Amino acid sequence: MNTRCGALSLLLLTLVLAGSAAAQDSMHAYVALVSERPQLDGSLDDPVWQQAKVVDDFTQVVPNEGARPTFKTEVRFITDNESLFISFRAFDPEPSEIVANLMERDAFLFFDDHFTIVLDTFHDRRNGFFFQVNPNGARRDGTFEGQQFEQNWEGIWFAEAQIDKKGWTAEIEIPFKSLSFRPGANVWGMNMARRVRRLNEDDRWADPSVEQILINVGRAGELIGLAGANQGIGLDVVPGFSVRRIDNPDTNVEKVKFEPSLDAFYKLLPSLTASLTANTNFAGTEVDELQVNLTRFALFFPEKRDFFLQDSGIFNFGGLRNENGIPFFSRRIGLDAAGDEVPLLVGGKISGRLGRYNIGALDILQDSQGGVDKQNLTVARVSANILEQSTAGFIVTHGDPLTNFSNSLVGTDFNYASDTFRGNKTLNASAWVQHSFTTGVDNKQGAWGAQVSYPNDIVRWKIRYKEIQENFDPALGFVNRPGIRRYDADWRYRVRPKNSVWRTIDQKISGTLVTNRENEIESGNIFYTPIALTNQIDDSFQLQIVHLYDRVVEPFFVVPSVGIAPGSYHFPSAITSIRTSRNRKIRLALVVGVGGFYGGWGYRLNPNIQWRPNAHWLLSIELDERQFWGIEAYSRLPDGSLGPLRSADFNSRLIRGRVNIAFTPNVSWNTFVQYDNVGDLMALQSRFRWIIRPGREAFLVLNQEFDTAGGGIRVMSTEPLARVGWTFRF
C-alpha cells in the first residue's frame, strides 16, 4: 500500500506542476442597486430595468466556436440587496420556431431553447449554483462541486417567461436567502449561456470554449456589485404535515397515520447553514425506478430526499460518485435493508464554508427497527481549498443503521483540478485513502485509490485505480464488492465537421479489469465504439462491440430459478442504439444487443417511445426485454439448496409507462407505472404536485403495488397520502 500511495502522490505532484498556467482576464458584468423591485411577469417593461447596464457580449461555442451569435441576447442585473434580479431578452426573428416543449418544474431543459446562469458565490472557482429557464417559464436548478452536478437540489427562486414578437424573454428573482456566499464580498463568479435549439447553437458569455462545460467556473466571468447582499435573520422554518392511509393485506395492516414534521434552516453566517429536522417526513418523494440486475452485486439508487440534498456536494469524497467504495451514502439513513422507511426522530446538520474551508457535519437519531436499536448516525466532512482550484480534506462517519454493532470510518483525500492545463484544457486528478473500524474485525479494513482525467471535448480520457480490502465496510457508505483491485481506462476522440449534417462523430474505447488482492483476474470488460454519430438536431446512432469476462467462484442466482455455476465465462456481444431528438413531438429510442451470457446466448430489446403533443403532456412507454437460452445452470430446490446442472432458458421483462401533465410550471400530475416479471411486481405512483409558491407545496400521492405471480394481478400495499409543506422565511 505504501509503495502504491507514494507513486500516486508523485504522479499527482507532477500533474500539479504541469497544469499550472495563468487564467485569462475575466469578463465583467455589473449589478445596479435599485430601490424598486420589478414585477415578475416576463414582460421586461418595468422602468427599473433601464437602470442596469446591458450585457450582450456573447460568443458562439457551437456550432461555430468563436463566431458571433446568430441572434442577439441581452441580460441585465439589478438588486435591492434582498434578491438578485435578472432580465433576459432572446431576440429571434422567427418566434414561431422557438422550441419550448417542456413546462414542468425540474424538467430536463437541454433540448429546449433556454437560458442558464451559474453563480460561483464564493468566487473560489470550484463550486456554485445552477439556474435554468425556458420560454414556458419551466425552471431547473442544481448545485455543483467541480464537474459533479447535483440535479436533485431544489432552491427557492422565481422565474416568469413569455414568447413575443421579438423572440422570448424571462425575468428571474434569486433571493439571497436561498444562497450561501461570503459575507460582504462584492464580486461573485458568474457565467451565462443561451441555447437556440433549432439551430443547435450555444452562445456563452465567458470562456466560450467547446472544451469546457458551463459549470467549469475556473475561467468564468465576474458579477460585480453584491457587497450589500442581505439574508435578513437567515431563518427558514418549514413545518409540514401528511396524512397517509396504509392497507396491506399481506401483513393485515390497515391504519391511518398522521405525521407532523419540522425542518428549520438558520444561516449562522451567509456562508454557513445550520439545519434541524424533527420527525422527518419524506412522504411524496418520487419512487425509484425498478432496475434489472443480472449480476451478483448490489445496484446503486440515487438520493432523492431534500434534507440530504442540501449542500450534498460538500460531502463528495475523492472524486468517487455513485460507485463501489464511497464512504458516505445518505440512503443508508432512514431506509432499512429492504428499502422501507425507518423513522428519523431528530437530526441536525451544519454545512457551508468558512474562509477556505468547506464544512459538513450531520447527526441523525434513527428510530429502532427490526431488532436494531435506536441510534445516532454521524458524518463529518472538512476540506480545504488549496492551489487554484484544488482541495484536500478528510471524512469521518460513525454508526451502523442496520445492526447494533459499532462501525466507524476515517478517510482523507486530495482533489486536483485545473481549467488552464495546456492553455484552456481541463485536467482533474484525485487520490484517497479510507479505513473502516467494525466490531469484531481486526484487519483488512482499508481502501485506497486514485484517478487522472482529461475531460475535454475533442480528446477525453480517464485512468483510474482502486483497491478495497476484504473487510472494508463503511456502514454509512456503499460497498458492493470488497476484496478487489480495479483498473479502469477510457478514451474518446471527437470530430466536429464543418458545414455538415453531423454535429459530432465519436470513436470510443473503455476497459475495466478487476482482480482479487492476489492479482487473480475476477472480471473484466472492453467496450469499443467504432462509430457514434449525432446530427445537428440531436438524432444519434451508435454501434458498440463488447467483450466481457467473469470468473465465478461461488454459485449465484441471476433470477430465482437460474443459478450460475462456478467457472470462467467470456461474453462477446454487439450493441446498437438509435435515438431521435427529444425536441421532436414523437421520440424513439431503441437499443438492440446480442451476445453471450454465462455459457449461453441472449439478446436485449429496449425500445422507448415518447409522445409530447404540446408543452403540457408527455406520454411514454418503455420495454426492456432480455431473453437468454442455453445457460448451464443450477435449479433451486424447495429447501433452497442447489439442484442438478441443466440447460436453462429464461427472460427478464421490465415495462415502464408514464403520463405526465403539466398544467402550469407550478402545477403537475405525474403517473408512473412499472412492471417486473422477475419479481412478479407491478407498482404505480400517481403524484399531484402544486407549488403554491416556491417553498410552499402540496402533494397528493397514491402508491399502489400489485402481485403478478401466476399470471394474475393481486392488490398488495395501497398507500394514498396528502402532504403540505410551508416555508416561512425571516
N, C-alpha and C positions, 0 to 999 in steps of 0.2 A: 504493500500500500504506500509506504513512504517513497519508494522509487518512482511509482507512477505519479503521485501527487507532486513530487519535485519536478518531474518532466513537464507536467501540465502547467505548473506555475511558471516555468521558464518559457513555455510556449506563449502563455498569456502576456508575460512581460514583453516578449518580442513583438506581439501584436500591438500592445500599447505604444511602444516606441515607433513602430512602423505606421500607425494610424494617426499620429499627431499631425495636424495641419491647421492653418488659420481659417476660421469661418469667414464666409462672405459678409460684407456690410449688410445690415438688416434693412428691410423695408420698414417704413413707419406710417402709422395712422393715428389720428388724434380724436379724443373723446371730448365733446363740448359739454360743459356744465350748464344745465338749464334749471329753471325754477318751475317749469310747467311740464307735466307728463303728457306724452302723446296718447291719443285714444287708439287702442289696438284694434283696427278693423281691416288692415291690409291695404288701405287706400293711399297712404303717404301724403294726404292733403293737409295734415296738421302743419301750421306755420312754424312750429318749433323745430321741425327738421331742417329748416333753412339756416339755423344757427350752426349747423355742423358742416365740416369740410367733406367734400365728395371724395371718395376713394374709388378710382376707376382704372387703375393701372394693373389690369390682369393680363396674363400671358397664357397662351395655349400650352398644355402639356401633351395632350393627344388630340387629334391625330398628327398634328404638325408641331413638334416640340419647338418652342421659341417663337412661334408666329403670333401675329396679332389675333385676338379673338374674332370670330365671325360676327358676333353681336356684342354690343356694348353692355357693360354691367356697372352699376353704381351702388355704393354702400355708404351709409352714414352712421355715425356713432354719437349718442348723447347719453348723459347720466344725470340723475337727480341725487346722486350719492346713495340711493337706496337700491337701484337696479341699473343694469346696462341695457340700453335700448338700441336696436339695430334696425335700420331701414334698408331694404334690398330691392333694387329695380333691375329686372332682367329684360332688356329690350329684345324684341323678337318681331320681325315684320310679318310673320305668319302665326298669329296666336292660336289659330285653329289646329295647328300642327304640334303644339306643345303636348308632350307626353305626361299625363297625370293619371295613372291607373289606380293609385292607392290613396286611401284616406285614413285608415285606422292608425291609432297611436301605436308606435313601435314597429310599424311595417318596415320591411327592408326596401328602402327608397332608392337603392343604387340604380335601378332600371327605370326610374322616372327622371324628368327634369327636376333638379333640386339645387338647393344652396346649403353649404356646410361651413360651419365655423368651428375651429378648435382653439381653446384658450389654455395656455400654459400659465396658470395663475400664480405660480411661484417663480416663473421665469428661470427655471433650473434646467430647461431643455431636456426633460426626462419624462414628464407626465402631464396630464391635463384632462380637460372636459371636452366632449364632442357634442355638437348640436346640429341637427339637420331638419330642413323643412322642404316640402314640395308645394306645387301650385294649389293643391287642395287644402293646405293647412295641416297635412299629416306631419307628425313630429316624431323624430327618433333621436335618442341620446345615448351616451355611454361615457365611460372613463377609460383611460389608457395609461399604462406604465411601459415606457419603451415602445415596442411593437406589439405588446399584449393588450388587446382591446376587450373590455368587459361590456358587452352589449346589453346585459340584463339590468344594469343600473338605471334607475328612473328618478330624475330630479324634478323639482317643481319649477316650471318655466312656462312661458306663454308664447303663442305664435298665431297669427292670422295671415291668410294669403288670398289672392284672387288673380284671375286672368282678366286682362283688359285689352284695349285696342293697341297698346304699345308693347305688350308682352305679358309679363306677370310680375307681381310684387309680393313682398312679405314684410310684416312688422313683427319683431321679436322682442320680448322682455325676459331678461335673465336676472332674477333677484339675487343680490349679493348674499342673502341668507341661504341660498341654495349652493353656494360655492365655498370652498376653503381657499384661503390666499394669505400671503404675507402682509400683515397689517402695515398700512402707511405706504406701501410700495406704489409708486406712480406708474410703473411700467410692467405690463404683462406680455408674455409671448403670445403671438396670435397668428393664425393663418386662415385663409378662406378659399373656397373653391365653388365654381358653378359648373353644372353639367347640362349640356344641351343634348338630350338623349337621341333625338332622331339623326343628329349629325355625329353621334358618338364622340362628342367634343367635351374635353375637360379643360376649363380655364382656372388658373390658380393665381393667387396674389403674390405670395412669397415662395421662393425656392421652386420655380416651375420646371422641375426636372422629372422625367419619366422614371428615373432611377429611384425616386423617393415616393413614399406614400404620405398622405396628408398628416397622419398622426406622428410622423417623424418630425418632431419640433426642434431638432438641433439646429436647423437653419431657418426657422420660422421668423416672421417679422415681429414688430413690436407695436403694442397698443398703448398709447401714452395719454395720461390724464385721469388716473384712477386712484390717486392718493387719498381722496376723500371717501372711498368706498366704505359704507357703514352697514353693519349687520344688526343694529339695534341691540337688544338684550342678547340675541343669538339663541333663543329658545324656541324649539318646536315641540309641542305636546300633541300626541296622536292617540286619543282614545279610540277604541274600536269595539264592536260588538257583533257577534254572529249567533245565529240560531241554526241548529243542524238536527235533522231527523235521521236516525240510523235504523234501517231494517235489514237484518242479516239472518236469513233462515238457517244457514249452516251453523251459526253459533247461538241461535234463538235469542238474539239481541233485538229488542225494539225499544228505543228510547229517544228522547228529545234532549239535546244538550244546549244550554245557554252559556256562551263563552265570552265574557268581557275580556278585554286586553288593554294594555297601555304601553306605548312606546314614547320615549322622550329623547330629544337631541339638544344638547347645550354646547354652544361654542365657547369653550374655555378661553380660546383665542380665535381670531378669524381663521387661523391655520390648524386648529386642534379642536376636535369634536368629542364630547363625552356622550355616550348613548346608553339608555336604560330601557330594558324590556321586561314586562311583567305579564305572566300567563300568555306568552307569545302566541299569536293567532296567525296560522298560515292558511286558514280557510280561503278558498278561491284561487290558490296557486295553480297554474297550469299543470296538467298531468304530464308525466314522462311519456315519450314515445316508446312503444314496445320495440325491442331490438332482437334480431336473430343472432344467437350465439352458438356457433358450431365449433368452439374451441373449449379448452379446459380451464380458461382463465376468465375471471370476473370482468364484466364490462363497466365502463365509466359513464355515469349520468351527470349532467351539469347541474349546478346550483341554480335555483330559480326564486329563492326566498329573499325578499327585500332587505330584511335586517342584516343578513350575512353579505349582501352585495355592496352595501355602503363601504367605500374605501377598501374594497376587497383587493385591489391591486397592491396595496401596501404589504399584504401577506404573501405575495408571489415570491418564490424562492428559486434561485439558481437557474432561471430560465426553463424550469420544469412547468409543464402545462397539461393538465388532464391526462396523466400518464402514470405508469408504474413508478413508484418511488417518491411521490410528492409528500412532504412532511405534514401538511395541513390540508384537509379536505372537509369543508364545512358541512357537507351532507352526512358526515359521521355523527353530527349533533342533531338530536331531535327526531331521528329515524332509527328504527330497530333493524335487525338483520334482514327482515322480510320487506323493509321499505315502509312500514306503517309508522304513523306519528307516535312520538313519545312526548308527553307534555314538558315544556320548558317553563319552570316556575318563575325564575327571575334571572336576569343576566345584565351584564354591563360591558361596555366597550369604550376604549379611548383610541382614537385614530386621527392621524394628521401628521403635521410636520413642524419641527422646531429647529429653526436655522437650517443647517444642512442635514438634519436627522429626520428620518421617516419612521414613525412610531405607530405600532398597532398592538393593542392588548385587549384580550377578550376573556371573559369568565362567565360561564353559564351554569346554573344549577338545574340539572336534568332530573326529572322525577323517576322514581323506581318503576321497573317494568320487567316482567318475565324472570323474576328471581335476581335481577340486578338492582342493587341498592341505589337510592338517591345519591347523587354525587356532583361535585363541581368539575367542570371541564375547562381547562385554561390553555390559552395560547398567547405568546408574546413574541413580537417580531420588531426588530430595530435594524435599520440600515443607515449608512452614512453616504452622502453624495461626495464622490471623490473624482479627481481629474475633471474633464469637461462634461461628460455625460454618464459616468460610471458610478457604481455603488458597491459597498461591501457591508455585510451585516451578519446577523445571527437570528436563530429562531429557537424557541423553547415551547414544548407542549407538555401537558400533564393531564392524565385521566384516560379511562377506557370506558366508553359508553355502552359496551356490550358485555362486559364481565365485571367482577368485583376485584380483579387483580390490579395491582399498581402498574402503571405504564407511563413512561416519560420519554421525551426525545430532545436532543440538542443538535443543532446544525449551524454551519457557517458557510457563507457563500461570497463570491466576488463576481460581479457582472460588469463587463466592459462593453461600452458602446461608443461608436463614432459615426457621425454622418459626414465626416470630411476626409475619410480614407481615400487616398488617391484623388483628392480634389473634391468630388461630390458623391462618392460612393459610401455605402453603409457597411460597417463591419461590426459584428457582435461576437462576444465570447463570454463564457462563464465557467466557473469551477466551484464545486460544492462538496461538502463532507457532512454526513449525518451519523448519529448513533442513537439507537433506542435502548431503553432500560426497562425490562419486563420482569415481574416477579417470577423467580424460579429459573431464570435463564441467565447463564454466566458469560457466554461468549458468542462470537459471530453475529453481532447485532449492528454492524456498521454498513454504510453505503456511501459511495462517492462517485463523482463523475465530472465531465467537462464537455464543452462543445464550442465549436467555432462556426459561425455562419456568415455568409456574404449574400444578404437578401436583397439583391438588386434586380433590375428589370431584365436586361439583356442576358447577363450571366448571373445565375443564382446557384449557390451550393451550400452544403452544410456537412460537417463531420461531427460525430458525437460518440462518446463512450460513457458507459455507466457500469458500476459493479454493485450488486446488492447481496449481502451475505445471507446465509441460510436462516438466521433467526432475527433478521431486521423486521421489526413490527411496530410501526408508528400507529397506535390505536386511533389517533385523530387524523391520520393521513390515509393514503391509498397505496397499497402494495398488493398486486395480484400475481406476482411471480418472483419470489425470493430465490437466493442461491444461484445467481446468474451473473455472467458478464455479457454485455450487449454492445455491439458496434453498429453504428448507422452512418450511412453516407448517401447524399443525393445531389444531383446536378441537373440544371436545366439551361438550355440555350434558346433564346427567343429571337425571332426575326420580326421586325415591323415593316412590311413592304410599303413603299411609297406608291400612292395612286393605284391601290389595289382593292379588290373586293374583300381581301383578307386583312383583318386588323392585326392578328398575331399568328405566327407559325412557330410552334414549340417542339423541341425534342427533349426528352427527359429520361433519366435513369436513376433508380434508387435501389438501395440494398440494405438488408439487415442480417446480422449474424449473431446468434445467441448461443453461448456455451455455458456449461456449468463451471464451477470455480476450479475444476481440474483441467479446464480447457478442452473438454469433450463437447463436440458440437451437438446442440439440442434441437435447434431450428434455424431457419434462415429463409430469406426470400430475395428475389431480384424482380423489379418491375421496370420494364423497358418500354418507353413510349416513342416509337419511331416517328409518329406524326400526331400533332394536336392542332387543330385549326379553329380559329374563331373569326367570324366575319364582322363587318362594321356595325351590324345591329345585334351582335352577340349570339347568333346561331353558332353552334360548335359541333365538332366531330373529333373523336379521339380513339386511337387504337393502342391497346396495351398487350404486350407479351409478358407472361408471368411464369416464374418457376418458384415453387415453394418446397421446403423440406421440413419434415418434422420427425423427430425420434421420440417415440412414445415408450416410456419405461413402465408405467403402470396403466392398466386399462382405465378408460373413462368413457362416459356415455355422452354422445353428441345430441341425442334425443333419448327419451326414456327407454326405448326398445332397442337401441343400437349402441353396443359397447365396442369401442375401438381397441383392437388387440395390440399388445406391445410389438414394436418393430420400427423399421426406418422406412419412411414414405416420401416419395417425390411426386409433386403435383405440377405438371406442365399445364398451362392454361392460356387462353386468349380472351380478351375482354374488349368490347367495342361499345362506345356510347355516342348517342346523338341527342343534342338538346337544342330546342328552338328558343328564341329570345323571350325573356319574361315580359317584354313590352308588347308582345303580340296578345290579342284577346284570347286565342287558344294556344296554349303552350304544351309541347310534347317533350318529355324526357324519356329516353329508352336506353337501358343498359342490358346488354346480352353477353353472357360469358359461357364458355365451355371448357372443361379440363378435368384433371384427375382429382380424386378425393379418397385418401386412405385405402389405396389398393383398388378402387373402383373408379367410376366416372360420374360426372354430373354436369348440370347446366344451371344457369341463373337467367331468369327473365324478369326484368324490373321496369315496367312502364309506369309513367306518371303523367296524367293528363290534367291540366288546369284550364278552367274557363273563367274569364273575367269579362263579363258583358259590359261593365262600367265600373266606376271607382267604388261603388257601394257593395258589389258582390264578388265573391270568389268561391268557386266550386272546384274541388279536386278529388281525384281518386288515384290511389297508388297500389300496385300489386308487386310484391316481392316473392316470386315463386322460385324455389330451388328443388330440383329433382336429382336424386342420386340412386345409382344401381351398381350391383356387383361388388359391394363392400364386404370384405372378410371381417365379420364382427361377431361379438358375443350377444346373446339374448340375455334378458334379465328374468330370473326365476321369481316366483311369487314371494319367496323369502328374502329377496334382494340380492341373492348370490348370482354368480355368472353361470349362464347356460353354455351349451356347446357352441363352437365356432360354426358359422354358416354364412352363406352369401346373402346379404341383406340389401333391400331397396327401401328407400323412404323419401318423403318430401317434406319440405318446410314451406308454409304459406303464410304470409303476413299481408293484411289488407288495411289500408288507411284511407279514410274518407273525411273530407272537411267541407263544411258550409259556413263561410264567414260573411257576415253582413255588417257593413259599417254605415250606420245611419248618418253619422256626422263624424268628424275627427275625435269626438269625445264620447260617442255612444256606439257600442258594437255588441254583436251577438254572434258568438262562435260556437260551432258544434263540431266535435271531433270524435270519430268512431274508429276503433281498431279491432282487428281480429287476428288471433294467433292460433293456428291449428295444432302446433306442438304443445302448447299449454292448455288447449281447449278453452280458450278465454276470448270473450268479446267484451270490450269496455267502451263506454260512452261518457263524454263530458260535454255538457251544454252550458255555456258560460256567458251571461249577460253582464256587461260592464258599462257603468255610467260614470264618467268623470264629470262630476258636477262642477268642479273647478279643480285644476291641478292641485293635488294634495288632499282632495276630498272626493272619495269614491264610494260607489255602492256596487255590490255584486249579487247576482242571483245565479246559483250554480246547481246543476244536477250531475252527480256522479253515479253511474249505473254499471254494474258488472253482470255478465251472463256466463253460465257454464254451457259449453257447446259439445261436451263429451257425448259420444254415441250418435252424433248427427242431429240431435235436438237442441233446443235453446231453453235453458232453465234460469230463471231470475235468481241472481245472487244478491250481493250487497247493493242496497239502494240508499243514497245519501243526498237528499236535497238540502240546500243551505242558503241562507241570506247573510250578507255581511256588509257592514258600513264602517269606514274609517274616515276620520275627520281631523285634519291638521289645523292646529291653532298656532300662529306664529307671533312671537313677541320680540 
